[in-house]
Amino acid sequence: MSWLEQIILFVASLVANIFSAFSGGGAGLIQLPVLIFLGLPFTVALATHKVATVALGLGATLRHLRAGSLEWRFSAWILATGIPGVILGATAIFQIPERWAIVALGILTIGLGVYSFVQPELGQRYEPKHRDGPGLVSGGAGLFVIGVLNGSLTSGTGLFCTLWLVQWFGLDYRRAVAYTLVLVGLAWNGAGAVTLGVLGEIKWPWLPALLAGSLLGGYLGAHLAITQGNRWIKRGFETVTVLVGLSLLLR
């Protein structure tokens, strides 16, 4: 790649991951279309983007560990229920008609933003719920489905996890974003990257610029999420979900 293309990749990755780390998902809004615009087929762009987003999770992890944002037993449950779905989704993407899947995801993603907007108090207070056996099983089933979406389509699916943690488990937006960035960004995306890399192709020469932008953007966005109030994070979530959904519908 030329130096200009490397700079474009770095800037796109940095901006995308700052927004993603602040709002709880949506890095694919900018990063994935840029990879496609620069000439990668969809599945190759998806696999390459998935590897790069692992650095987003790493950057966010470095910041959130300092803030003590995570409960480790709950984190283990999110990993155990979501990762099998990610692997299934990453395997299935090669068999799914791309256009219909993207349209459906775009409509659902816009719906997330609208739902959050019409619920003004959603995610503003930490009120944990559904932590008993049946609640965890139902919540885990939801995480498995989100994992399937994350492995197969990736654009904005972290936003689904953020809202599910807020709605079902009673987290506020700040805590939900922390779980999404660390667990989805690092572990779920890592599992998806390995699966897509084994079954498809990763554009390795493009990764240094993407990884650098993702790592720095993840740290900066996580810092903003920790220092700003839930109201600002909620507005960021709603804005990014609508933009991601429109981007998918117009792709």
Summary of the structure (lengths in Angstrom):
residues: 251
radius of gyration: 16.4
end to end distance: 24.3
largest distance: 54.3
contacts: 1007
relative contact order: 0.25
helix: 80%
strand: 0%
